[in-house]
Amino acid sequence: MAAAAIAITVGAVRGQRFDTALAIALGALYTAEALGESGFAGHRAVGLIVGLVFMASLAVRRRWPVVPIAVAVFVIEFANLVGPNAMGDTAALLFAIVITIYSVGAYARGHALWVAIALIVAAIPLAAIEPGQSTSASDIGFFVMFFGGPFVAGRVIRLRRERETQLESEGEERARAAVTEERTRIARELHDVIAHAVSVVVLQARGARKQVSPEQSEVREALDTIEHSASEALTEMRRLLSLLREHDEELALAPQPSLRRVDALAERARAAGLAVELKVEGSLDDLPAGIDVSAYRIVQEALTNALKHAGPAHATVHITRGEQKLAIEVSDDGRGQATAEAGGHGLVGMRERVAVYGGWIEAGPRPQGHGFALRVELPLEGAA
């Protein structure tokens, strides 16, 4: 939120600087045209002052867009009352009017928008009807287009910006939700692993205590302490797990994810229509529990993404168990994924899992020019 507020503030400052520079530039252009054009004869000084006031009002066109349009209406009426040469035929004046009307469409909102629209509508006959001259329907039509065009352009751009901002905000919110959901899922699965390990500690402590002779009282006390502390930790762990799985009973009853079941995972993908080739190098039987769960989820999400985005394709899952790391590569030859973002929030979850163990992940188009590849390495040393 703080970063968004800073970005908005910086954008507002830059916009204000641009508007000030625009007002100064148009004012300088109008001054040069007013001093050099003979059409200002008799009204040069008054026209120059009124014109410069109009140009200066553009400096607040974003914050108060009603101000420049109100000044523009006054300028048009001033030219009608004083005479046809009151303001001269200058490019700066035309530019200023177009920018003013565009600014109404782009920046006015609420009551200010309706006031500005009323002023634009009022300006159309004022500009079309010149005192002492006949007015035709084509004159009215010209100024309807001349005033309406910039206003419509401003509204279109405003709506587009609002839509882009909304989509960006929704995308950020979905990404945050995906991260939160995946972290909760990771925590739930890791708690399963830890709860199992603590249960083993309790059982081992009880078994060891039965083997201790009566004279080894200090050892017995140490084992009692281990058993008591581990039992308390296990009780708290189960209480936390019950909260995490309060609305996830089906998942709570499901088998623990494991790469030992990767064959069944590949078979389900084949049944869904994705041709999967599975290659496993090394033993997957004694992987650290946390790594085992996360690796299974990564393969599962990669195959799910291939089913969603690759279309009719052939996928390869290559798992290599080394002494110090577990390498996973999932690739397909489909044409549905063009960028690393094609996996959507699934990649967010994968990165979260890899980050937990200090691993490495790379995802993107295959070097062959089509298809998608995911490569992951998870360190085995020190993993639980």
Secondary structure, 3 states (H helix, E strand, C coil): CHHHHHHHHHHHHHHHHHHHHHHHHHHHHHHHHHHHCHHHCCCHHHHHHHHHHHHHHHHHCCCCCHHHHHHHHHHHHHHHHHCCCCCCCCHHHHHHHHHHHHHHHHHCCHHHHHHHHHHHHHHHHHHHCCCCCCCCHHHHHHHHHHHHHHHHHHHHHHHHHHHHHHHHHHHHHHHHHHHHHHHHHHHHHHHHHHHHHHHHHHHHHHHHHHHCCCCCHHHHHHHHHHHHHHHHHHHHHHHHHHHHCCCCHHHHHCCCCCHHHHHHHHHHHHHCCCEEEEEEECCCCCCCHHHHHHHHHHHHHHHHHHHHHCCCCEEEEEEEECCCEEEEEEEECCCCCCCHHHHCHHHHHHHHHHHHCCCEEEEEECCCCCCEEEEEEEECCCCC
